[in-house]
Amino acid sequence: MTDNKNNLGNFLEECFPQFEKDLKAEILACSRLNILAVDTLMMDIGQKVEEIPLIVSGCVKVFREDEDDHELFLYYLGPGEACAITMICSAREGYSKIKAIAEEKTTVIVVPIDKLDLWMPKYKSWYYFVMDTYQDRFEELLKVVDGIAFHRMDERLIEYLEKNAEASQNATVHKTHLQISQELNSSREVITRLLKKLEQRGVVRVSRNQIELLS
């Protein structure tokens, strides 16, 4: 238990240095660490939201999915971030509207939902963190809407690959053409054709189950 608290304290100092000392102490007292293996479902659509996950290592993919298993990629979460949609559901003690899956081994600090509103007037750093989280995720969602409404699929594909590479801090994206097509709500044939064109333009290098960004 002591080691777990020490690890939690170290993660707080590293990923949330802006939090006040007293806020960190409260988080340390009421929260726990949760380690997610690759492909672990962190949040599912319709799941009652009872906790707020703060990402301290790894990468989480947030997306929508319909009853026919069609996916719509929304954004990635990395260290020092939280999911605004989860926070909104938590504030209303509601149910999740998104799915969230660990793209790699991921560690999160799990905070009880009743602390969300309790800490808002009490700690300025928490207030600004929540507001910044709302704004950042809102801007990400606007980009998704703009991409669907105004951008060609090749532009959306490049942006998707860049976001994936940035989230994983690796220029090589380890995804199959089918996975990418599902997340962009397209077809595997279209994605394969577009990747071939991007490869001919020198933008990517494509090999089995991975795409390397060259520029």
C-alpha positions as CSV (number, residue, x, y, z in Angstrom):
1,M,0.0,0.0,0.0
2,T,2.9,2.4,0.9
3,D,4.6,1.7,-2.5
4,N,1.3,2.4,-4.3
5,K,0.8,5.7,-2.5
6,N,4.5,6.6,-3.2
7,N,4.0,5.9,-6.9
8,L,0.7,7.9,-6.9
9,G,2.5,10.8,-5.3
10,N,5.3,10.6,-7.8
11,F,2.9,10.6,-10.7
12,L,1.1,13.6,-9.3
13,E,4.3,15.6,-9.1
14,E,5.4,14.6,-12.6
15,C,2.1,14.9,-14.5
16,F,0.1,17.5,-12.5
17,P,2.8,19.9,-11.1
18,Q,0.2,22.8,-11.3
19,F,-2.0,21.3,-8.6
20,E,-1.7,23.0,-5.2
21,K,0.0,21.0,-2.4
22,D,-3.2,20.6,-0.5
23,L,-5.0,19.3,-3.6
24,K,-2.3,16.8,-4.2
25,A,-2.7,15.7,-0.6
26,E,-6.4,15.2,-1.0
27,I,-6.0,13.2,-4.3
28,L,-3.4,11.1,-2.5
29,A,-5.8,10.4,0.3
30,C,-8.9,9.5,-1.7
31,S,-7.6,8.1,-5.0
32,R,-6.0,4.9,-6.4
33,L,-3.8,3.9,-9.2
34,N,-5.2,1.6,-12.0
35,I,-2.9,0.0,-14.5
36,L,-4.5,-1.0,-17.8
37,A,-3.1,-3.5,-20.2
38,V,-3.1,-2.9,-24.0
39,D,-6.6,-3.0,-25.5
40,T,-8.3,-2.8,-22.0
41,L,-11.7,-1.1,-22.1
42,M,-11.5,1.8,-19.7
43,M,-15.0,3.2,-20.4
44,D,-17.9,1.8,-22.4
45,I,-21.0,3.4,-23.9
46,G,-23.9,3.2,-21.4
47,Q,-21.6,2.5,-18.4
48,K,-22.4,4.5,-15.3
49,V,-19.6,7.0,-14.6
50,E,-18.5,6.8,-11.0
51,E,-14.9,7.8,-11.3
52,I,-12.7,10.3,-13.1
53,P,-9.5,8.8,-14.6
54,L,-6.5,11.1,-14.8
55,I,-3.9,9.7,-17.3
56,V,-0.4,9.6,-15.9
57,S,1.3,7.3,-18.5
58,G,0.4,5.5,-21.7
59,C,-2.3,6.5,-24.3
60,V,-6.1,6.1,-24.4
61,K,-8.2,6.3,-27.5
62,V,-11.6,7.9,-27.2
63,F,-14.3,7.1,-29.8
64,R,-17.9,6.6,-30.5
65,E,-19.4,3.4,-31.7
66,D,-22.9,2.5,-33.0
67,E,-24.8,-0.8,-32.7
68,D,-23.3,-2.0,-36.0
69,D,-19.8,-1.6,-34.6
70,H,-19.0,1.4,-36.8
71,E,-16.5,3.6,-35.0
72,L,-15.8,7.3,-35.1
73,F,-12.5,8.3,-33.7
74,L,-12.6,11.4,-31.4
75,Y,-9.2,12.0,-29.8
76,Y,-6.4,10.6,-27.8
77,L,-5.6,11.1,-24.1
78,G,-2.0,11.2,-22.8
79,P,-0.2,11.9,-19.5
80,G,-1.5,14.9,-17.7
81,E,-4.9,14.8,-19.4
82,A,-8.5,13.7,-18.6
83,C,-11.6,13.1,-20.6
84,A,-14.0,16.0,-20.6
85,I,-16.9,13.9,-21.7
86,T,-16.3,11.6,-18.7
87,M,-16.2,14.7,-16.5
88,I,-19.5,15.9,-17.8
89,C,-21.1,12.6,-17.2
90,S,-19.5,12.4,-13.8
91,A,-20.9,15.8,-12.8
92,R,-24.4,14.6,-13.6
93,E,-23.9,11.1,-12.3
94,G,-24.8,10.0,-15.7
95,Y,-23.8,7.3,-18.2
96,S,-21.0,7.3,-20.6
97,K,-21.5,8.4,-24.2
98,I,-18.1,7.3,-25.4
99,K,-15.8,4.3,-25.4
100,A,-12.2,4.6,-24.2
101,I,-9.5,1.9,-24.8
102,A,-5.9,1.8,-23.7
103,E,-3.8,1.9,-26.9
104,E,-0.7,0.8,-24.8
105,K,0.0,-0.1,-21.2
106,T,-1.6,2.9,-19.4
107,T,-1.7,4.0,-15.8
108,V,-4.5,6.3,-14.5
109,I,-5.2,7.9,-11.2
110,V,-8.8,7.1,-10.4
111,V,-10.7,10.0,-8.5
112,P,-14.2,9.5,-7.0
113,I,-16.8,11.6,-8.9
114,D,-18.0,13.5,-5.8
115,K,-14.6,15.3,-5.8
116,L,-15.2,17.0,-9.1
117,D,-17.6,19.6,-7.9
118,L,-16.2,19.7,-4.4
119,W,-12.8,20.8,-5.6
120,M,-14.0,23.3,-8.2
121,P,-14.5,26.3,-5.8
122,K,-11.8,25.0,-3.4
123,Y,-8.8,24.8,-5.6
124,K,-8.0,27.2,-8.5
125,S,-5.7,24.8,-10.2
126,W,-8.4,22.1,-10.3
127,Y,-10.9,24.7,-11.6
128,Y,-8.6,25.7,-14.4
129,F,-7.6,22.1,-15.2
130,V,-11.3,21.1,-15.6
131,M,-12.0,24.2,-17.7
132,D,-8.9,23.7,-19.9
133,T,-9.9,20.1,-20.3
134,Y,-13.4,21.1,-21.5
135,Q,-11.9,23.6,-24.0
136,D,-9.2,21.3,-25.4
137,R,-11.7,18.4,-26.0
138,F,-14.3,20.7,-27.4
139,E,-11.7,22.0,-29.9
140,E,-10.8,18.3,-30.8
141,L,-14.5,17.6,-31.4
142,L,-14.8,20.6,-33.7
143,K,-11.9,19.3,-35.7
144,V,-13.7,16.0,-36.1
145,V,-16.8,17.7,-37.3
146,D,-14.8,19.9,-39.7
147,G,-13.0,16.9,-41.0
148,I,-16.2,15.0,-41.8
149,A,-17.9,18.1,-43.2
150,F,-15.1,19.9,-45.1
151,H,-12.0,17.7,-45.6
152,R,-11.3,15.0,-48.1
153,M,-10.6,11.5,-46.8
154,D,-6.9,11.7,-47.6
155,E,-6.6,14.8,-45.4
156,R,-8.5,13.1,-42.6
157,L,-6.2,10.1,-43.0
158,I,-3.0,12.2,-42.7
159,E,-4.4,14.0,-39.7
160,Y,-5.4,10.7,-38.1
161,L,-1.9,9.3,-38.6
162,E,-0.3,12.5,-37.2
163,K,-2.4,12.4,-34.1
164,N,-1.7,8.7,-33.6
165,A,2.1,9.3,-33.9
166,E,1.9,12.3,-31.6
167,A,0.0,10.4,-29.0
168,S,2.4,7.5,-29.0
169,Q,5.5,9.6,-29.6
170,N,6.4,7.3,-32.4
171,A,6.5,8.1,-36.1
172,T,5.4,4.5,-36.8
173,V,1.7,3.8,-36.5
174,H,1.0,0.2,-35.7
175,K,-2.5,-0.2,-37.2
176,T,-4.0,-2.4,-39.9
177,H,-5.8,-0.9,-42.8
178,L,-9.0,-2.4,-41.4
179,Q,-8.5,-0.8,-38.0
180,I,-7.9,2.6,-39.6
181,S,-10.9,2.3,-41.9
182,Q,-13.2,1.5,-38.9
183,E,-11.9,4.4,-36.9
184,L,-12.4,6.8,-39.8
185,N,-15.7,5.3,-40.7
186,S,-14.5,4.4,-44.2
187,S,-13.7,1.1,-46.0
188,R,-10.5,-0.9,-46.0
189,E,-10.2,-0.6,-49.8
190,V,-10.4,3.2,-49.7
191,I,-7.8,3.4,-46.9
192,T,-5.5,1.0,-48.7
193,R,-5.8,3.0,-51.9
194,L,-5.1,6.3,-50.2
195,L,-2.1,4.9,-48.3
196,K,-0.6,3.8,-51.6
197,K,-1.0,7.3,-53.0
198,L,0.6,8.8,-49.9
199,E,3.4,6.3,-50.2
200,Q,4.0,7.3,-53.8
201,R,4.1,11.0,-52.7
202,G,6.7,10.2,-50.1
203,V,4.5,11.0,-47.2
204,V,4.5,7.5,-45.6
205,R,6.2,4.2,-45.9
206,V,3.7,1.3,-45.6
207,S,4.5,-2.2,-44.4
208,R,2.6,-5.1,-42.8
209,N,0.4,-3.7,-40.0
210,Q,2.3,-0.5,-39.7
211,I,2.7,2.9,-41.4
212,E,5.7,5.1,-41.0
213,L,5.3,8.9,-41.3
214,L,8.1,10.3,-43.4
215,S,7.2,14.0,-43.2
